[in-house]
Amino acid sequence: MKKIVIITIFCITIITIILFTVFGLPYIKPVKIPFALKGYEITLEDDYVILNKYVGNDKNVVIPERFLTKPVKVLGDRCFYNSLNGTPWEKEIESVEIPDSVEIIGDRCFAFISSLKSVTATNVISVGEHAFYENRALENVSLGSGLTIIKTKAFSANPHLVSFDFSNVKEIGDEAFAYSGLTNVTNMQSIEKIGARVFAETPWIYAQKGDFVIIYGSLQLYKGEEQIVVIPDGVKSIDGAFCQYSSEYKYPVDVQEIYIPDSVESISSYSFFSQDNVTIYIPDSVTSIEISYGRKWEGYDLSGIGTIVTTAGSYAEQYAKENGIPYEIVDSWEVPDT
């Protein structure tokens, strides 16, 4: 009898520890389960689950909606991305079905899975940086109407991704779809914030008409052939528009002068990549500049700026002084006719 009592107490203790670990401890701090469940390594939060790593071998993955009664809310950073000694290696995943419970896809979650063709979800809100980077077979992505944030390079370098619906998307990060195969872009009316070179080197952006490709106030690309460029009034930000990087396309030409209107408030990095001798006329309306003057990368000058022309006391003057950029102070300038 005494032995039975001891065993019973032991079992009750173990069950209590398990229940506390699953249902109690996550309210104090996240609990990382030290073994795989259903092919995943997971972390328990107070009321949801994070999938940290997929360790299964299914080609057609159906992500479970719940673990230990808690909903799966987050696909963690690098969850399906695998590396050996820092070098990506292949998982033969062809499709992924994401349940209604998942709202967040983490950074590099599906990066470098060259066999991945299709991803479907219904309730994703945010897609992390490089989340689907270089999935060279990826053709179909449907993440639901709740998607609002797409971060830096999330879908970059996917040559077979030709269409994307931006319904309800409010924020798109730098180069989010750069070097992809996009030809069809729809429902962009909800966008409030857009990064630099979002559609760089895509068929879609080169098919746009006119010398200036402007997306909700963001000048993404200059396609003209003039060496003296007057940016249209109404542009709010310059986001990589004069970047010379691709050897495949001739846009933009080597510009000599760029006149920025008073409507512009910010200039993103790489906006003048490899423009070696350009003189830029920057008004005092510009209060944010991210020009990496003097930095080199693979033989390219990351800024290319020859001279900044601006007015005394402007942010452009301060930025030029702090970053060693040649500048000239004037009272005003005359904008040439175009």
C-alpha positions in Angstrom: 0.0 0.0 0.0 2.8 2.4 0.9 4.4 1.7 -2.5 1.2 2.6 -4.3 0.9 5.8 -2.3 4.4 6.8 -3.2 3.8 6.1 -6.9 0.6 8.0 -6.8 2.2 11.0 -5.2 5.0 10.8 -7.8 2.6 10.7 -10.7 0.5 13.6 -9.3 3.8 15.6 -8.8 4.8 15.0 -12.4 1.4 15.9 -13.8 1.4 19.0 -11.6 4.8 20.0 -13.0 3.7 19.4 -16.6 0.4 21.4 -16.1 2.3 24.2 -14.5 4.9 24.3 -17.3 2.2 24.3 -20.0 -0.4 26.5 -18.4 1.1 28.4 -15.5 4.8 29.2 -16.2 4.1 30.8 -19.6 2.3 33.6 -17.8 5.5 34.4 -16.0 8.0 33.9 -18.8 8.0 32.1 -22.2 8.7 28.4 -22.0 10.8 26.7 -24.7 9.9 23.0 -25.0 13.2 21.0 -25.0 11.9 18.4 -27.5 9.9 18.5 -30.8 6.2 18.2 -30.9 4.4 17.2 -34.2 7.6 18.0 -36.1 8.2 21.4 -34.5 10.3 23.0 -31.7 8.1 25.4 -29.9 7.9 28.2 -27.3 4.8 28.6 -25.1 3.7 32.1 -24.4 0.9 32.9 -21.9 -1.9 32.4 -24.5 -0.3 31.3 -27.7 2.5 29.3 -29.3 5.5 30.3 -31.4 6.9 27.7 -33.8 10.6 28.0 -33.6 11.8 25.4 -36.0 10.4 22.8 -38.4 12.1 19.5 -38.1 9.8 17.4 -40.2 10.2 16.1 -43.8 6.8 16.7 -45.4 6.8 18.1 -48.9 3.3 19.5 -48.5 3.3 21.0 -45.0 0.0 21.7 -43.1 0.9 23.7 -40.0 -1.2 22.7 -37.0 -3.5 25.3 -35.5 -2.9 24.4 -31.9 -0.3 22.8 -29.6 -1.3 21.8 -26.0 -4.7 23.7 -26.4 -2.9 27.0 -27.3 -3.3 28.5 -30.7 -0.2 28.9 -33.0 0.1 32.6 -33.5 3.7 33.1 -34.7 6.0 31.3 -37.2 9.3 32.3 -35.7 12.4 33.6 -37.3 14.1 31.0 -39.5 11.4 28.5 -38.7 11.6 26.7 -42.0 15.0 28.1 -43.0 17.8 25.6 -42.4 21.6 26.1 -42.3 24.6 23.9 -41.8 27.7 25.8 -40.6 26.1 29.0 -41.8 25.4 27.7 -45.3 21.7 27.3 -46.3 20.7 23.8 -47.2 17.6 22.4 -48.9 14.4 21.1 -47.5 12.2 19.7 -50.2 9.1 21.6 -49.2 6.7 22.4 -52.1 3.7 23.9 -50.4 2.7 25.3 -47.0 -0.8 25.7 -45.6 -0.9 28.2 -42.7 -3.9 28.0 -40.3 -6.3 30.8 -39.4 -4.5 31.3 -36.0 -1.2 32.5 -37.4 -0.8 36.2 -37.6 3.0 36.8 -37.8 5.6 35.3 -40.1 9.0 35.9 -38.7 12.3 37.0 -40.4 13.8 34.6 -42.9 11.0 32.1 -42.0 10.9 30.5 -45.5 14.2 31.9 -46.9 16.2 29.9 -49.5 13.7 27.1 -50.0 14.1 26.7 -53.7 11.5 24.0 -54.0 8.7 26.0 -52.4 5.9 26.8 -54.9 2.8 27.7 -53.0 1.9 29.3 -49.6 -1.6 29.9 -48.5 -3.0 31.6 -45.3 -6.1 33.5 -44.3 -5.2 35.7 -41.3 -1.5 36.8 -41.6 -1.0 40.4 -40.5 2.8 40.8 -40.8 5.5 39.3 -42.9 9.1 39.6 -41.6 12.3 40.7 -43.2 13.6 38.2 -45.9 10.7 35.9 -45.0 10.4 34.5 -48.5 13.8 35.6 -49.8 15.1 33.7 -52.9 12.4 31.1 -53.2 13.1 30.6 -56.9 10.1 28.3 -57.5 7.6 30.3 -55.6 4.6 31.1 -57.8 1.5 31.5 -55.6 1.2 33.5 -52.4 -2.1 34.1 -50.7 -1.9 35.4 -47.1 -5.5 36.7 -46.6 -7.1 40.1 -46.5 -5.7 41.1 -43.1 -2.1 41.5 -44.3 -0.9 45.0 -43.4 2.9 44.9 -43.0 5.4 43.6 -45.5 9.0 44.1 -44.2 12.4 44.6 -46.0 13.1 42.1 -48.8 10.3 39.9 -47.7 9.6 38.6 -51.2 12.8 39.6 -52.9 14.5 37.5 -55.6 11.6 35.3 -56.5 11.6 35.2 -60.3 8.4 33.2 -60.7 6.3 35.3 -58.4 4.4 37.3 -61.0 1.3 38.6 -59.2 0.5 40.1 -55.8 -2.6 41.6 -54.3 -1.9 44.5 -51.9 -5.5 44.8 -50.5 -5.3 46.4 -47.0 -1.5 46.5 -47.0 -0.4 49.7 -45.3 3.4 49.4 -45.0 6.0 47.9 -47.4 9.7 47.7 -46.5 12.8 48.4 -48.7 13.2 46.1 -51.7 10.3 44.0 -50.5 9.7 42.6 -54.1 13.0 43.6 -55.7 14.3 41.2 -58.4 11.1 39.3 -58.4 9.0 38.4 -61.5 6.1 40.8 -60.8 4.1 41.8 -63.8 0.7 42.3 -62.1 0.3 44.5 -59.0 -3.2 45.2 -57.7 -5.1 47.1 -55.0 -2.4 49.4 -53.7 -4.8 52.1 -52.5 -4.3 51.3 -48.8 -0.5 51.9 -48.7 0.6 54.5 -46.2 4.3 53.9 -46.0 6.6 52.6 -48.7 10.3 51.9 -48.5 13.1 52.3 -51.1 13.3 50.3 -54.3 10.3 48.2 -53.4 9.8 46.9 -57.0 13.4 47.4 -58.2 14.4 45.3 -61.3 10.9 43.9 -61.8 9.1 43.7 -65.1 6.2 45.6 -63.5 8.2 48.8 -62.6 9.9 49.0 -66.0 6.5 48.6 -67.7 5.2 51.8 -66.0 4.7 54.7 -68.3 6.5 58.1 -68.0 9.9 59.1 -66.8 9.0 59.0 -63.1 7.5 56.0 -61.3 5.7 57.5 -58.2 3.8 55.4 -55.8 1.7 57.3 -53.3 4.2 60.2 -53.1 7.3 57.9 -53.2 9.6 58.4 -56.2 10.8 54.8 -56.8 12.4 55.1 -60.2 13.6 57.7 -62.7 13.3 56.2 -66.2 14.2 59.2 -68.3 17.2 60.0 -70.3 17.8 63.7 -69.4 20.9 64.7 -67.6 19.2 67.6 -65.9 16.2 66.3 -63.9 13.4 68.3 -62.3 11.4 66.1 -59.9 7.7 66.8 -60.1 6.0 68.8 -57.4 4.0 66.6 -55.0 6.6 63.9 -54.5 7.1 63.4 -50.8 10.1 61.1 -50.7 12.9 59.9 -53.0 13.4 56.2 -52.5 16.2 54.8 -54.6 15.0 56.5 -57.8 18.4 57.3 -59.3 20.1 54.1 -58.2 22.5 52.7 -60.9 23.0 49.0 -60.1 21.6 46.8 -62.8 23.6 46.1 -65.9 20.5 44.8 -67.7 18.6 48.1 -67.9 19.8 51.6 -69.0 17.7 53.5 -66.4 18.6 55.9 -65.1 21.2 57.7 -67.1 24.2 59.5 -65.6 22.5 62.6 -64.3 24.3 65.8 -63.8 21.8 67.9 -61.8 18.7 67.0 -59.8 16.2 69.7 -58.6 14.1 68.6 -55.6 10.7 70.3 -55.0 9.6 71.7 -51.7 7.1 68.8 -51.3 9.9 66.3 -50.6 10.6 65.5 -47.0 13.0 62.6 -47.1 15.7 61.0 -49.2 16.4 57.2 -48.7 19.7 55.5 -48.9 20.8 54.2 -52.3 18.7 56.9 -54.0 21.9 58.1 -55.9 23.8 54.8 -55.9 26.8 55.1 -58.3 25.8 58.5 -59.7 29.3 59.8 -59.6 29.1 63.5 -60.4 25.5 64.6 -59.7 24.7 68.0 -58.1 21.6 67.9 -56.0 19.5 70.9 -55.1 17.9 70.1 -51.8 15.3 72.5 -50.2 14.8 73.0 -46.5 11.6 70.9 -46.6 13.9 67.8 -46.5 14.3 66.7 -42.9 15.6 63.2 -43.4 18.5 62.0 -45.5 20.2 58.6 -45.6 22.9 59.1 -48.1 26.0 56.9 -47.3 28.5 59.2 -48.8 32.0 57.9 -49.3 31.2 54.2 -48.8 32.3 51.7 -51.4 30.8 48.3 -52.2 32.2 46.0 -54.9 33.7 49.0 -56.7 30.5 51.1 -56.6 30.2 54.5 -54.9 27.1 54.1 -52.7 26.3 57.8 -52.8 27.8 59.2 -56.0 27.0 62.7 -54.9 29.3 65.4 -56.2 27.7 68.4 -54.5 24.7 69.3 -52.4 23.3 72.8 -53.1 21.0 74.1 -50.3 20.1 77.1 -48.1 21.8 78.2 -44.9 20.5 76.4 -41.8 18.8 73.6 -43.7 18.9 70.0 -42.6 20.8 69.3 -45.9 23.6 71.6 -44.8 23.8 70.0 -41.4 23.9 66.5 -43.0 26.6 67.5 -45.5 28.8 68.9 -42.8 28.4 65.8 -40.6 29.1 63.4 -43.4 31.8 65.2 -45.3 29.7 65.8 -48.4 30.8 68.8 -50.6 28.1 71.5 -50.4 27.3 75.0 -51.5 25.1 77.5 -49.7 22.8 79.8 -51.8 19.9 82.0 -51.1 17.8 80.4 -53.8 18.0 78.8 -57.2 16.2 78.9 -60.4 14.6 75.7 -61.6 15.2 75.1 -65.3 12.2 74.5 -67.6 11.7 70.9 -68.6 
